[in-house]
Amino acid sequence: MLKKLQTKFILILMSFVSIILLSVFGVVCCSNYIHDKKDVERSLELALKLKDKDFNFSFENNRNFNGNSFVIYTDSNYEYMITSRSVWNIYADDAQSLIESVEDKDDIGVLKKLGFAYKKEKITNYQVDENTIIPSGYAVAFVDISNMQSSFQRMLIISIQIGSSVLLVFFILSCILSKWALKPVEQAWDKQKQFVADASHELKTPLTVILADSDVLINHSTETISSQKQWIESIQSEANRMRKLVENMLFLAKNDANRIEISMQNCSLSDICFHCVLPFESIAFEKGIDLIDEVEENIEVHGNESQLKQLILIFLDNAIKYTPKGGKIYFKLVKIQNKPVITIRNTDSYIPPEDLKHIFERFYRVDKSRKYQGGAGLGLSIASQIAQSHKIKLSVTSDEIQGTEFTLNF
């Protein structure tokens, strides 16, 4: 998929560049062609206007011509009669060949192979000189355009060479840029695949337990409900676990799509912290963990009370979950430089640096064996999303002596 997307990106970019180059070179070539065409037409008009006068000096400053123009006079049957004075030495046979080349053509045109532009004009009783009078015939003006043709061909060749070079450079750049531009897409795609794989794994475990417990109940269909209570409670426990997992995944999906409407208001952060810590004191006592809290009173923040409570509960739940018996958990809410700061530190819990930068990723666990710890690895991802929506700076440090500490700067 990414390869196709990269190819499509390059094709679109190259198409745009090709269109722009064709437009630029097309405009340049067309403008030159139109300008040269007007020069030729003016030169032909002037040649016919001057007729037998010595007019070759009139063209010597023209940028595309040799300065050589002449007029050939014919009778009404296009038979050569005389040539006007010019720098050209036109033999009668050559003049007749030129006349025959334009005889059946339009009144104005170009002889590409011969390198001449021409224009015909009908004349009557025209006296060329003292001895020559043409009762009825044609005056055909010719202008040398060989230089113009050569110049135009050179311009086309140069345009093609420049265009090809530019396209080659842009192709190389587009290949490099496509890899750079699609890197976030590739990372998102890899994360999505990992997310699907992890979600499938997390859902598979409770489903397997539910199916196994269901088989036991089916095999003991004659037994009373009370005698099969342990299997029913197991099914209910795994079902609740699945529900929580699905709810967490739904929360993250809605947050990614910006579909979560958050109602912000002033609320007491001190009261929220107090009510979050209180239920964990009994849990910590049962596990043999010391939970030491220090909550400064009358601290208020602007936010969503429900989400702030969820945020704090996630960190407390993680601290209880990963602190061994005999360890300590320090929970503190204070004001530093008139801004609320929450710190949660649990001892005897160390996260290596290579894992520390990934702990807020979905389904990520420091324990690579995926040993069940009562969660699916989505808690810290949800905490990170809530922190972002409340503009809370979230940081974490960990060492083997002090343990792991999460800091929330409001």
C-alpha positions as CSV (number, residue, x, y, z in Angstrom):
1,M,0.0,0.0,0.0
2,L,2.7,2.5,1.0
3,K,4.6,1.6,-2.2
4,K,1.6,2.4,-4.3
5,L,1.1,5.6,-2.3
6,Q,4.7,6.6,-2.9
7,T,4.4,5.9,-6.7
8,K,1.2,7.9,-6.8
9,F,2.9,10.8,-5.0
10,I,5.8,10.8,-7.4
11,L,3.5,10.6,-10.5
12,I,1.3,13.5,-9.2
13,L,4.4,15.7,-8.5
14,M,6.0,14.9,-11.8
15,S,2.7,15.6,-13.6
16,F,2.5,19.0,-12.0
17,V,6.2,19.8,-12.8
18,S,5.7,18.6,-16.4
19,I,2.6,20.7,-16.9
20,I,4.4,23.8,-15.5
21,L,7.5,23.2,-17.7
22,L,5.4,22.6,-20.8
23,S,3.4,25.8,-20.1
24,V,6.5,27.9,-19.5
25,F,8.4,26.6,-22.6
26,G,5.2,26.7,-24.6
27,V,4.6,30.3,-23.8
28,V,8.2,31.2,-24.6
29,C,8.3,29.3,-27.9
30,C,4.8,30.6,-29.0
31,S,5.7,34.2,-28.1
32,N,8.9,33.9,-30.1
33,Y,7.1,32.4,-33.0
34,I,4.4,35.1,-33.0
35,H,7.0,37.8,-32.8
36,D,9.1,36.3,-35.7
37,K,5.9,35.8,-37.8
38,K,5.0,39.5,-37.4
39,D,8.6,40.5,-38.3
40,V,8.4,38.4,-41.5
41,E,5.0,39.9,-42.4
42,R,6.3,43.5,-41.9
43,S,9.4,42.6,-44.0
44,L,7.2,41.3,-46.9
45,E,5.0,44.3,-46.7
46,L,8.0,46.6,-46.9
47,A,9.5,44.7,-49.7
48,L,6.3,45.0,-51.8
49,K,6.0,48.6,-50.9
50,L,9.6,49.5,-52.0
51,K,9.4,47.1,-55.0
52,D,12.2,48.0,-57.5
53,K,14.0,50.3,-55.1
54,D,17.2,49.3,-53.4
55,F,15.6,48.1,-50.1
56,N,18.0,45.6,-48.7
57,F,19.3,48.2,-46.2
58,S,15.9,48.2,-44.5
59,F,16.4,44.7,-43.1
60,E,20.0,44.7,-42.0
61,N,19.0,45.4,-38.3
62,N,16.4,42.6,-38.2
63,R,17.5,40.1,-35.5
64,N,16.3,36.9,-37.4
65,F,17.1,37.7,-41.1
66,N,20.1,38.0,-43.3
67,G,19.0,41.4,-44.6
68,N,18.3,39.8,-48.0
69,S,14.9,40.4,-49.6
70,F,13.9,40.7,-53.2
71,V,10.8,40.9,-55.4
72,I,10.3,38.8,-58.5
73,Y,7.9,40.1,-61.2
74,T,5.9,37.7,-63.4
75,D,3.2,38.0,-66.0
76,S,-0.4,36.7,-65.5
77,N,0.8,33.2,-66.2
78,Y,3.5,33.2,-63.6
79,E,6.2,33.4,-66.1
80,Y,9.4,35.1,-64.8
81,M,10.1,38.6,-66.2
82,I,12.5,40.4,-64.0
83,T,13.9,40.6,-60.4
84,S,14.2,43.8,-58.3
85,R,17.6,45.1,-57.3
86,S,19.0,43.4,-54.2
87,V,22.2,41.8,-52.9
88,W,21.0,38.5,-54.2
89,N,22.1,37.3,-57.6
90,I,19.1,35.5,-58.9
91,Y,19.4,33.5,-62.1
92,A,16.3,33.4,-64.3
93,D,16.0,29.6,-63.9
94,D,16.1,29.9,-60.1
95,A,13.6,32.8,-60.1
96,Q,11.2,30.7,-62.2
97,S,11.6,27.7,-59.8
98,L,10.7,30.0,-56.9
99,I,7.7,31.3,-58.8
100,E,6.5,27.8,-59.6
101,S,6.8,26.9,-55.9
102,V,4.3,29.6,-55.0
103,E,2.1,29.5,-58.0
104,D,-0.6,27.2,-56.6
105,K,-0.2,28.4,-53.0
106,D,-1.9,31.0,-50.9
107,D,-1.1,34.7,-51.3
108,I,1.2,34.6,-48.3
109,G,3.1,31.6,-46.8
110,V,6.4,29.9,-46.1
111,L,8.6,27.6,-48.2
112,K,10.2,25.7,-45.4
113,K,12.5,23.5,-47.4
114,L,13.9,26.6,-49.3
115,G,14.0,28.8,-46.2
116,F,11.9,31.6,-47.7
117,A,8.7,33.4,-46.7
118,Y,6.7,34.9,-49.6
119,K,3.8,37.2,-50.4
120,K,2.1,37.7,-53.7
121,E,0.5,40.9,-55.0
122,K,-1.4,41.5,-58.2
123,I,-0.1,44.3,-60.4
124,T,-1.5,46.1,-63.5
125,N,0.4,48.3,-66.0
126,Y,3.4,48.3,-63.7
127,Q,6.5,49.9,-65.1
128,V,9.5,48.1,-63.7
129,D,12.1,50.2,-65.6
130,E,12.3,52.3,-68.7
131,N,12.2,49.2,-71.0
132,T,9.8,46.9,-69.0
133,I,6.1,47.3,-68.5
134,I,3.9,44.6,-67.1
135,P,0.3,44.9,-68.3
136,S,-1.0,42.3,-65.9
137,G,0.9,40.0,-63.5
138,Y,2.3,39.5,-60.0
139,A,4.9,40.9,-57.7
140,V,6.1,38.2,-55.4
141,A,8.2,39.3,-52.4
142,F,10.6,36.8,-50.8
143,V,12.4,37.1,-47.4
144,D,15.2,34.8,-46.2
145,I,14.0,33.1,-43.0
146,S,16.7,30.5,-42.8
147,N,18.3,32.1,-39.7
148,M,14.9,32.3,-38.0
149,Q,14.2,28.6,-38.7
150,S,17.7,27.7,-37.3
151,S,17.2,29.9,-34.3
152,F,13.7,28.4,-33.6
153,Q,15.1,24.8,-33.9
154,R,18.0,25.6,-31.5
155,M,15.5,27.1,-29.0
156,L,13.4,23.9,-29.2
157,I,16.4,21.7,-28.7
158,I,17.7,23.7,-25.8
159,S,14.2,23.8,-24.2
160,I,13.9,20.0,-24.5
161,Q,17.4,19.5,-23.0
162,I,16.6,21.9,-20.1
163,G,13.2,20.4,-19.6
164,S,14.6,16.9,-19.5
165,S,17.3,17.9,-17.0
166,V,14.8,19.6,-14.8
167,L,12.5,16.6,-14.9
168,L,15.3,14.3,-14.0
169,V,16.3,16.5,-11.1
170,F,12.7,16.7,-9.9
171,F,12.3,13.0,-10.2
172,I,15.3,12.4,-7.9
173,L,14.0,15.0,-5.5
174,S,10.4,13.6,-5.6
175,C,11.8,10.1,-4.8
176,I,13.6,11.6,-1.8
177,L,10.7,13.9,-0.8
178,S,8.1,11.1,-1.1
179,K,10.1,8.9,1.4
180,W,10.3,11.9,3.8
181,A,6.7,13.0,3.3
182,L,5.3,9.5,3.7
183,K,7.4,8.7,6.8
184,P,4.7,9.8,9.2
185,V,2.1,7.8,7.2
186,E,4.4,4.7,7.4
187,Q,4.8,5.2,11.1
188,A,1.0,5.6,11.5
189,W,0.4,2.5,9.4
190,D,2.9,0.5,11.4
191,K,1.2,1.7,14.6
192,Q,-2.2,0.8,13.3
193,K,-1.1,-2.7,12.4
194,Q,0.5,-3.1,15.8
195,F,-2.6,-1.7,17.4
196,V,-4.8,-4.2,15.6
197,A,-2.4,-7.1,16.5
198,D,-2.3,-6.0,20.1
199,A,-6.0,-5.5,20.4
200,S,-6.6,-8.9,18.9
201,H,-4.3,-10.4,21.4
202,E,-5.9,-8.6,24.4
203,L,-9.4,-9.7,23.2
204,K,-8.3,-13.2,22.5
205,T,-7.3,-14.0,26.1
206,P,-10.7,-13.2,27.8
207,L,-12.6,-14.8,24.9
208,T,-10.6,-18.0,25.3
209,V,-11.4,-18.0,29.1
210,I,-15.1,-17.3,28.5
211,L,-15.3,-20.1,25.9
212,A,-13.5,-22.5,28.2
213,D,-15.7,-21.6,31.2
214,S,-18.8,-21.9,29.0
215,D,-17.7,-25.4,27.9
216,V,-17.4,-26.4,31.6
217,L,-20.9,-25.1,32.3
218,I,-22.3,-27.0,29.3
219,N,-20.6,-30.2,30.4
220,H,-22.1,-29.8,33.9
221,S,-25.6,-28.7,32.7
222,T,-27.2,-30.9,35.4
223,E,-25.4,-29.2,38.2
224,T,-26.9,-26.3,40.3
225,I,-26.0,-22.7,39.6
226,S,-24.4,-22.3,43.0
227,S,-22.1,-25.3,42.4
228,Q,-20.9,-23.7,39.2
229,K,-20.5,-20.2,40.7
230,Q,-16.7,-20.0,40.1
231,W,-17.2,-20.5,36.3
232,I,-19.9,-17.9,36.1
233,E,-17.9,-15.4,38.1
234,S,-14.9,-16.1,35.8
235,I,-17.0,-15.4,32.8
236,Q,-18.3,-12.2,34.3
237,S,-14.8,-11.0,35.3
238,E,-13.5,-11.6,31.7
239,A,-16.5,-10.0,30.2
240,N,-15.9,-6.9,32.4
241,R,-12.3,-6.9,31.3
242,M,-13.4,-7.0,27.7
243,R,-15.9,-4.2,28.2
244,K,-13.2,-2.0,29.8
245,L,-10.8,-2.7,27.0
246,V,-13.4,-1.8,24.3
247,E,-14.3,1.4,26.2
248,N,-10.7,2.4,26.4
249,M,-10.2,1.7,22.7
250,L,-13.3,3.6,21.8
251,F,-12.1,6.6,23.9
252,L,-8.8,6.7,22.0
253,A,-10.5,6.3,18.6
254,K,-12.9,9.1,19.4
255,N,-10.0,11.3,20.7
256,D,-8.1,10.6,17.5
257,A,-11.1,11.7,15.4
258,N,-11.7,14.8,17.7
259,R,-15.2,13.6,18.5
260,I,-14.9,13.9,22.2
261,E,-16.7,17.0,23.5
262,I,-15.1,18.2,26.7
263,S,-16.9,20.5,29.1
264,M,-14.4,22.7,30.9
265,Q,-15.1,24.5,34.1
266,N,-13.3,25.6,37.3
267,C,-12.9,22.7,39.7
268,S,-11.1,21.8,42.9
269,L,-8.0,19.8,42.0
270,S,-7.4,19.3,45.8
271,D,-10.8,17.6,46.2
272,I,-10.2,15.5,43.1
273,C,-6.9,14.2,44.4
274,F,-8.2,13.5,47.8
275,H,-11.1,11.4,46.5
276,C,-8.8,9.6,44.1
277,V,-6.2,8.7,46.8
278,L,-8.7,7.6,49.4
279,P,-9.9,4.3,47.9
280,F,-6.3,3.2,47.1
281,E,-5.2,3.5,50.7
282,S,-7.0,0.2,51.6
283,I,-5.7,-1.5,48.4
284,A,-2.1,-0.4,49.2
285,F,-2.5,-1.7,52.8
286,E,-3.7,-5.1,51.7
287,K,-0.6,-5.3,49.3
288,G,1.8,-4.3,52.0
289,I,2.6,-1.0,50.3
290,D,2.9,2.4,52.0
291,L,0.9,5.1,50.3
292,I,2.1,8.5,51.4
293,D,0.1,11.5,50.2
294,E,0.6,15.2,50.5
295,V,-2.3,17.2,49.0
296,E,-2.3,21.0,49.3
297,E,-5.7,22.5,49.9
298,N,-7.7,25.0,47.9
299,I,-6.0,24.4,44.6
300,E,-8.3,25.0,41.6
301,V,-7.8,24.4,37.9
302,H,-9.9,24.9,34.7
303,G,-10.8,21.5,33.2
304,N,-13.1,18.6,33.0
305,E,-13.5,17.1,36.5
306,S,-14.4,13.6,35.2
307,Q,-11.3,13.3,33.0
308,L,-9.0,14.8,35.6
309,K,-10.2,12.2,38.0
310,Q,-9.6,9.5,35.4
311,L,-6.1,10.8,34.7
312,I,-5.1,10.7,38.4
313,L,-6.6,7.2,38.9
314,I,-4.6,5.8,36.0
315,F,-1.3,6.8,37.6
316,L,-2.3,5.6,41.0
317,D,-3.6,2.3,39.6
318,N,-0.3,1.8,37.7
319,A,1.7,2.7,40.9
320,I,-0.2,0.1,42.9
321,K,0.1,-2.5,40.2
322,Y,3.9,-2.2,39.7
323,T,5.1,-1.6,43.2
324,P,6.1,-4.7,45.0
325,K,5.3,-5.6,48.6
326,G,7.2,-3.4,51.1
327,G,7.5,-0.6,48.5
328,K,6.3,3.0,48.9
329,I,4.1,5.3,46.8
330,Y,4.5,9.1,47.2
331,F,1.5,11.2,45.9
332,K,2.0,15.0,46.1
333,L,-0.1,18.0,45.0
334,V,1.6,21.3,45.5
335,K,1.9,24.7,43.9
336,I,5.2,25.7,42.3
337,Q,5.5,29.2,41.0
338,N,1.7,29.6,41.5
339,K,1.0,26.6,39.2
340,P,-0.3,23.2,40.4
341,V,2.1,20.2,40.1
342,I,1.2,16.6,40.8
343,T,3.9,14.0,41.3
344,I,3.4,10.2,41.7
345,R,6.5,8.2,42.6
346,N,6.7,4.5,43.4
347,T,9.9,2.9,44.7
348,D,11.4,-0.4,43.6
349,S,10.0,0.2,40.1
350,Y,12.6,0.8,37.4
351,I,11.9,1.4,33.7
352,P,14.9,1.2,31.4
353,P,15.7,4.2,29.2
354,E,14.9,2.3,26.0
355,D,11.4,1.5,27.3
356,L,10.8,4.9,28.9
357,K,10.2,6.7,25.6
358,H,7.6,4.2,24.6
359,I,5.5,3.9,27.7
360,F,2.7,6.2,26.5
361,E,2.2,4.2,23.3
362,R,-0.9,2.0,23.0
363,F,-0.6,-1.6,24.3
364,Y,3.1,-1.0,25.1
365,R,4.4,-2.9,28.1
366,V,7.9,-3.0,29.6
367,D,7.2,-6.7,30.3
368,K,7.8,-8.1,26.9
369,S,6.3,-11.5,28.0
370,R,2.9,-9.7,28.2
371,K,2.3,-11.2,31.6
372,Y,-1.2,-10.1,32.7
373,Q,-1.1,-7.3,35.2
374,G,-4.8,-6.5,35.3
375,G,-4.7,-4.1,32.3
376,A,-4.3,-4.0,28.6
377,G,-1.6,-1.4,28.2
378,L,-3.9,1.5,27.3
379,G,-4.0,3.4,30.6
380,L,-0.9,5.6,30.0
381,S,-2.0,6.3,26.4
382,I,-5.4,7.5,27.7
383,A,-3.6,9.6,30.3
384,S,-1.4,11.1,27.7
385,Q,-4.5,12.1,25.6
386,I,-6.3,13.6,28.6
387,A,-3.1,15.6,29.5
388,Q,-2.9,16.9,25.9
389,S,-6.5,18.0,25.9
390,H,-6.0,19.9,29.2
391,K,-2.6,21.3,28.1
392,I,-0.9,19.5,31.0
393,K,2.9,18.9,30.6
394,L,3.5,15.2,31.3
395,S,7.0,13.9,32.1
396,V,8.5,10.8,33.6
397,T,11.8,9.8,35.1
398,S,13.1,6.5,36.4
399,D,16.2,5.2,38.1
400,E,17.0,2.1,40.1
401,I,17.3,3.9,43.5
402,Q,14.4,6.4,43.5
403,G,12.1,4.4,41.3
404,T,9.7,5.8,38.7
405,E,8.2,9.3,39.0
406,F,5.4,10.9,36.9
407,T,5.0,14.7,37.0
408,L,2.0,16.6,35.8
409,N,2.5,20.3,35.3
410,F,-0.7,22.3,34.9
